């Protein structure tokens, strides 16, 4: 329920709600403590309150830090997996030159369909942790093309095995970032994080000894800072969530544009099999 509420809202509305709610709760804690909580007059009592407040502040900071680091690592890993997937697709497309003309044409057509469906069908679903069944079918077609390709000698069997290995790696990368598209911060973790934030607001309002205007400014700045941290966790926890820093299908779009340029070149020079200058070295 909490995850659906967080990731089901438009990014601008979610950011506004988080900022307003955080600042409002923080200021409410300030007014509550000023009006209803009797401030300790003895220095010893004040020191005891500050000790507990500092201990909780450290624990809350560690919790925030761990969640941010974990989410950041998952974000980087997912970004690398998307780029690696594009590399495997490019390698499959280039090394399809090893196949006969019929199988090469079929494999390249399946790869173009796969990339196009990834961009147009699956990518919009990734922001909600979903995936497209059509893309699953595209993957199966790629494997079928490689499995049923003509293999008349040992060398062709060896080339087919290489291409099948690339297709398997491609499928593994996609499966990995599909798993990372879902939230790693569980609902109970969000509840603990939000309640800890409220307690931190209350302790700051209770222990800060300053004029009201300065105290109000401190509460507002603290609430603004913690809300930014929460938004950062939201952005990193769902790497495909459209919040301005999401992972885009740009590597796949580059592949499509390159293939379209290659197709135009083929139409201008029929009968000539184009080769990519980036494809060098042994197969």
Buried (B, 14 or more C-beta within 10 A) or exposed (E): EBBEEBBEBEBEEBBEBBBEBBBEBBBBBBEBBBEEEEEBEEEEEBEEBBEEBEEBBEEBEEBBEEBBEBBBEBBEEBBBBBBBBBBBBBBBBBBBBBBEEEBBEBBBEBBBBBBBBBBEBBBEBBBBBEBBEBBBEBBEBBBEBBEEBEBEEEEBEEBBEBBBEBBEBBBEBBEBBBEBBBBBBEBEBBEEBBEBBBBBBBBBBBBBEEEEEEBBEBBBEBBEEBBBBBBBBBBBBBBBBBBEEBBBBEBBBEBBEBBEEBEEEEEEEEEEEEEEEEEEEEE
